[in-house]
Amino acid sequence: MKRVITIVITLLVLMGLSYGITYFTHTKFIDFAFLIGIAVTIIIWFFTSKGGYTARSLDATIQGTTGIKADEQKDEFSPHVAFYTSLVYTILTLVAVIYYYKSYF
């Protein structure tokens, strides 16, 4: 049940952001849906991964300040239901954008 709630909330956020931007810019929903999907997917990936550039940068700053060497963290990413939902939304909106604008290609 928790996964279903997470999926619904993620979809509501994605569609709400897309609708909000299209409402204020007076454009079509399809124009921003793919970009919002990519942005949210990257944000979810960034905040749910461990290690990486920001962790190494923080470790280097702490080592430079205190002189104590910190243990290195390995890059680790364990995807969550919200990430998969956002990724599927992005893929579906990409297909929809290609179909909608197929006459331009």
Protein Blocks (a to p, Z undefined) as FASTA:
>chain_A
ZZmmmmmmmmmmmmmmmmmmmmmnopafklmmmmmmmmmmmmmmmmmpgehjklmmmmmm
mmmmnopacddddddddddfklmmmmmmmmmmmmmmmmmmmmmZZ
